Amino acid sequence: MRVPYRRLLIYAIAFAVAIVMNFLLPRLMPGSPVEAMIAQFGKRATPAMIEAIKIRFGQGDATLLEQFWDYLKGLATLDLGISTKYYPQTVLEVLGRSIGWTLLLVTTSIVFSFALGSLLGTVAAWRRGSRFDGVMSPLAVVLLALPPVVIAVCALFLFAVSLRWLPLGYAWDPALDPELSFAFLGSVAWHAILPVATLSLFLVGNFQATMRNSMISVIGEDYVTMARAKGLGESAVMFSYAARNAVLPNLTNLALALGSVFGGSVVTEIVFNYPGLGLTLFQAAISRDYPVIQGQLLIMTLATLLANLAVDIVYLWLDPRLRDQPA
Amino acid sequence: MQFWKTTILAALTLAAPATAVAETVLTLHLEEQSAWVRNFNPFNLGSRRASTIDLIYEPLVIFNPMEGGKPYYRLATGLSFSDDLKAVTYTLRDGVKWSDGQPFTAEDVKYSIDLARGNPVIDAYGMADAVESVEVVDPHKVTIRLKTVDSTFPETFSDVPIIPKHVWSAIPDPVATANENPVGTGPMTEIRRFTTQVYEQCRNPNYWDAASLKVDCLKFPQIAGNDQTLAIAQSGELDWFGSFLPDIEKTYVASDPANHHYWQPPAETVSLMFNLKTANEGNREAFNDLAFRKAVSLAMDRDSMVNVAGYGYPTANTHASGLPPRFEVWRSKTDSTQWDAFIGYDIEKAKALLDQAGYKPGADGMRTTPSGKPISFKILVPNGWTDWIDDSQIAIEGLRALGIDAGVETPELEQRTTAMIGGSFDAGLGSTLDGATPFKFYNDTYNSKSGGRVEGGSARYANPDLDAALAAFRSTTDSARQHELMGKVQDIVSADLPVIPLFNNPTWYQYSTKRFTGWATPDNPFAVPENHDGVHTRILHLLALRPVQ
């Protein structure tokens, strides 16, 4: 299999652009960490307090270019700086404690919704025109259109507040201490149900629709007719012949959906008080915590690019027709 | 046999309480965070936990605004000014120990002040500007020499964290540490459990006032926003919190009417502030005209602001002096009817005032100044503060009815605060936190030196008589004279109406009687009931709580 050099080069360029954007974006926002801290104190800020904050966190002296150079040097040594909101914690510490939870949320949601969506799309396409298809496909489009924030708030209100079936928030039961025990892991799983379900719901609609469409075009292909003629069972033809080929466009869809998953996770985490990167980014943006915002944007960009690269490679592996072509 | 029986019985009686008494845990919500970070450094203004001051680091004296500024002696037993009022001596309490067992002495007080004086980064209360020197007279007496006469110094000083010398002298940079295992003199110093989702702060084993403290542990669940607060509060988990809950009767009280209570007495005054030194000429001419300000004040529908925008929680302020209701004992003895007449809602009277003062409509139908310049301004309120945004809309409706071109602008909190402190605005809603006496409110809002330094002074009002009265207040400790001066301050402010008082913000205070009694109520208003950082009377409140038997 050829190493996709050209593809890697494109990703490298994308990453470089991302680094510059991640540096510029927080600084383009009006305000500064100093102003944010002073505003946080609001009426309680005395003149002496304002002076103290300005002396400690005022970074007005360095020019933009000097700041950028410091930023690049920091990146090279994996030193993302010190947070202003959580001073004196470093950015790595701040992000480190949340990244695991977001990964859990996002990965579980993607895997679950992809599997479920693809399955539902396959069955809907196979039984095109049936009652299942008649209900499932419009439902998928409705789910696709619902914004995650609406689903999240409704789910919280219905299941957690009114019916009290599921927990109100948190990643695990606060009464337990984090450790590798059955009770703790069970609590984590229990608390992840609502956030994952909320995040998956709109993705399922997306994957179902795409899968159904590509399945329908694949079903008309010759090799499917041949498989049937060979006398293979319905499910064997449906999964091994049709779905296997139809899933490829869905993979591209997955790559495109990754960005919206990260965005959706921010909203889900805020609503469910889930301690992931989304909540951290939200609070950091409000307090103009430049180092944390930069670090987080960088990680999210890197994650999305890497995931896209991974999908590209998987695509190459899955579809032999692409292997010998120029990358 | 009898001997053994008695011994066994005695042993059992002595042993039983140790195992039988359950722990009393108070669950509070003080601050919104996305995850708890273990930082109890009193000098990390932005990142320390809100349970650091007062609960870990107890002040020498607390002043209770609910009782006219009455002092409650904590680590100190007495304070006295020298005859020339340039030195204040604190007598410290005997037998106070730090939570690690070391004795608390005057050396710790001296160290706390000197550390702040030498390091502007941690000097949040102006010790370097105010203090000349600190002298340890004996282990239980410390004299602080001031640079200028200031009778309000003890109140400012009660905000300065008193830290243990034997711990902090070993720390090279006082700001760069998270102080994860704090040593303090306060009631709750032991951090028993700390995770990102909850932390528990427990009883100081060496607390000097342990006899009054009936709560063993404080529990702080992590809450990131108001929605979670509401959800958790409804479930009955919270004992003491203070958040803005919309329609509180339905959302909070209804979920447990027997135990869920709230009391939101009026707190600091919120005013409409015009930038008296704005660059816009037409605006500046209008803002500096008393007739204009009086007319504007008559266009403010304060009742709608309180009942519609504020859900009925705030209290309309009906006095030109803007004196917060909790300082009623300080109210001026002068009859203020003539000035208070302009604090109300009367569009016709306002129009007549403007007509009389020469504000004729210009080409676009909107009023211009007597010299013909256009008047047009935007009222600045922070983005997301929906109640203040609604208040501004109500204000603008009134102003437009008068023919004044006004609008609202909602920048983010930082920009709005920077613009108001910096002076690059025309009009805005602003407030000042109250101190133990009305001095802080009047000083921050009306002293010519406050403009450009604090949010409360955004109007940039300058009146030498007022400055002199405030300075005189500071130069005396005689209570009668202070009341007289505060009356004079109110009279000047009422007559001049530099800012337009609208209403008083509510104190945010909700509590549950399910597990604890002894709460501050309208019948028993012994403390400012808020539990937030900056409200020192929360110690008094905590010590008054008893578990329900």
Interface residues (C-beta under 8 A of the other chain):
Chain A: P30 G31 S32 E35 A36 M37 I38 A39 Q40 F41 G42 K43 R44 A45 T46 P47 A48 M49 I50 E51 A52 I53 I55 R56 T84 K85 Y86 Y87 P88 Q89 R97 S98 L156 A160 V161 R164 L168 G169 Y170 A171 W172 P174 A175 D177 P178 I270 V271 N273 P275 L279 T280 F282 Q283 S287 R288
Chain B: Q33 S34 A35 V37 N39 N44 L45 G46 S47 P120 V121 I122 D123 A124 Y125 G126 M127 A128 D129 V175 A176 T177 A178 R193 T195 T196 Q197 V198 P221 Q222 I223 A224 G225 D227 Q228 A231 I232 Q234 S235 E268 P382 P411 E412 L413 E414 Q415 R416 T417 T418 I421 S431 T432 L433 R453 V454 E455 G456 G534
